[in-house]
Amino acid sequence: MRLTLCILCLMLAMLAPGTGHAQEAPVVVVGDAGPSINAHASIRIHASRGTIWAILSSCSEALKIVPSLKGCNVLERAPDGSWERIWQSMEYFRFLPGVKFEVNVNYQPPASVTFERVSGALVSLRGTWILQSEGGDTIAHYEVAVEPGLWVPNWIVRAALKHDLPKMLQALRSEAESTHPENPG
C-alpha cells in the first residue's frame, strides 16, 4: 500500500495541470499503517536541486519553512558533512506540550536527505527527501512515517500533517525560487 501511495503521488505530480510553476499545488497524501502515520508529498519547484538541497540541509532554513518547528540545533556533524545529529523542537497545538527529539540525518547532495529519530518524545520518526531534476525544474518528493506514542492521538498527528505539509512545500518552493530565481536547472 505504501508503494501504491508513493506511485500515486508521483503520477499526480507529473500530471498536475497548471499555467505556471508557481500555480501548481503540492500533492499530499496522509494515511495510516498500523500505529504509524505515513505521508507522501511532492511539489514542482523552478530551482536547481542544489538550491533546494541547501535549504533542506540547513537548520536556519528549516525554521523558515516548517510551520510547527520551533527549535533546530546541530549537535554533531561528520567531518565530511555526510551526516548530522540534530535536536528539534516542534509545537503543533498550544494546548499540548511541545515535541522534542533528536534525529540522525544523512546527506547525499544534491539528490537526497534521509532522517531517523534516535531519541526523544516520539516512538519513531523516519523520512526522506528525494530531489528529481525534470527539465529546468526540480520535483521535491517528501515521505515521512511517524509513530507519536500514547500521549498524542494519531488523529492529531494526521491533522497536523494535512495542515502543515502543503504549507511546508509551498514555503520550500517560495524560498528556493526567491533564493536563486535565475538558476532553474
C-alpha positions in Angstrom: 0.0 0.0 0.0 2.9 2.4 0.8 4.4 1.8 -2.6 1.0 2.4 -4.2 0.6 5.7 -2.4 4.1 6.8 -3.4 3.4 5.9 -7.1 0.1 7.8 -6.9 1.8 10.9 -5.6 4.4 10.7 -8.4 1.8 10.3 -11.1 -0.3 13.1 -9.7 2.7 15.4 -9.5 3.6 14.6 -13.2 0.1 15.0 -14.5 -0.9 18.1 -12.4 -2.1 20.8 -14.8 -1.0 24.3 -14.3 -0.5 27.5 -16.2 2.7 28.3 -14.4 5.1 26.6 -12.0 4.1 28.7 -9.0 0.4 27.8 -9.6 0.8 24.1 -9.1 -0.4 23.0 -5.7 1.6 20.4 -3.7 0.3 16.9 -3.8 -0.1 15.5 -0.3 -1.4 12.1 0.8 -1.7 11.2 4.5 -2.7 7.7 5.7 -2.3 5.1 8.5 -0.2 1.9 8.6 -0.8 0.3 12.0 0.4 2.6 14.8 2.3 4.8 12.3 1.0 7.7 10.3 2.5 7.9 6.8 2.6 10.9 4.5 3.8 11.3 0.9 4.1 14.7 -0.7 5.6 16.3 -3.8 5.9 19.7 -5.4 7.4 21.1 -8.6 10.0 23.9 -8.0 11.6 26.1 -10.5 15.1 25.9 -9.0 18.1 23.6 -9.1 18.4 20.5 -6.9 21.5 22.2 -5.3 19.5 25.3 -4.3 16.7 23.1 -2.8 19.2 20.8 -1.1 21.0 23.8 0.6 17.6 24.8 2.1 16.8 21.2 3.2 20.2 20.7 4.9 20.1 23.9 7.0 18.5 24.3 10.4 18.1 28.0 10.0 16.3 27.4 6.7 14.2 24.6 8.2 12.9 27.1 10.8 11.6 29.2 7.9 9.8 26.5 6.0 8.4 24.0 8.6 5.4 25.6 10.3 5.5 23.8 13.6 9.3 23.7 14.0 10.3 26.0 16.9 13.9 24.8 17.5 16.6 23.2 15.5 20.3 22.7 16.5 23.1 20.7 15.1 24.6 18.6 17.9 27.2 16.7 15.9 28.4 16.8 12.3 30.6 14.4 10.3 33.9 15.9 9.2 32.9 15.4 5.6 29.4 16.7 6.1 27.7 13.5 5.1 25.6 13.3 8.3 24.4 15.3 11.3 22.8 14.6 14.6 20.1 17.3 15.1 17.9 18.3 18.0 14.5 19.6 17.1 11.5 21.0 19.0 8.0 21.2 17.5 4.8 22.7 18.7 1.7 21.6 17.0 -1.0 22.9 19.3 -0.9 25.4 22.1 -2.8 23.1 24.5 -0.3 20.2 24.0 3.3 20.1 25.2 6.0 20.5 22.6 7.6 17.5 21.0 11.4 17.4 21.4 13.6 14.8 19.7 16.9 14.0 18.1 17.4 12.7 14.6 20.3 11.4 12.6 20.3 13.0 9.2 22.2 11.6 6.2 23.0 13.7 3.2 23.6 12.7 -0.4 24.0 16.1 -2.1 22.1 17.2 -4.1 19.9 14.2 -4.5 18.5 13.2 -1.1 18.2 13.8 2.6 17.1 11.0 5.0 16.4 11.2 8.7 15.5 9.0 11.6 14.7 9.5 15.2 17.3 8.4 17.7 15.8 9.7 20.9 13.1 11.9 22.3 9.3 12.1 22.7 8.3 10.2 19.6 8.2 6.4 19.4 9.5 6.5 15.8 10.1 9.1 13.0 11.8 8.5 9.7 11.7 10.2 6.4 13.2 11.1 3.1 13.5 14.0 0.7 14.3 13.0 -2.9 15.1 15.7 -5.4 14.5 14.8 -9.0 15.6 17.1 -11.9 13.0 17.5 -14.6 13.8 20.0 -17.4 14.5 23.3 -15.7 12.6 22.3 -12.6 13.1 20.0 -9.6 10.4 17.7 -8.2 10.8 17.5 -4.5 9.4 14.3 -3.1 8.9 14.0 0.7 8.0 10.9 2.6 7.6 10.6 6.4 6.4 7.9 8.8 5.8 8.9 12.4 4.5 6.9 15.4 3.7 9.5 18.1 3.1 7.2 21.1 0.3 7.1 23.6 0.2 10.7 24.7 -0.6 12.2 21.3 -3.6 10.7 19.5 -3.0 9.7 15.8 -5.8 11.9 14.6 -3.9 15.0 15.9 -0.8 14.0 14.0 -2.8 13.3 10.8 -4.5 16.7 11.1 -1.1 18.5 11.7 0.4 16.7 8.6 -2.6 17.6 6.4 -2.4 21.2 7.6 1.4 21.7 7.7 2.8 19.6 4.7 1.2 21.8 2.0 2.4 24.9 3.8 5.9 23.5 4.2 6.2 22.5 0.5 4.9 25.9 -0.6 7.4 27.6 1.7 10.2 25.5 0.3 9.2 26.4 -3.2 8.9 30.1 -2.3 12.3 30.1 -0.6 14.1 28.2 -3.4 12.6 30.3 -6.2 13.4 33.5 -4.4 16.9 32.4 -3.5 18.2 31.9 -7.0 15.4 32.7 -9.5 17.9 32.9 -12.3 19.2 29.4 -11.7 16.4 27.0 -12.7 18.5 23.9 -13.7 
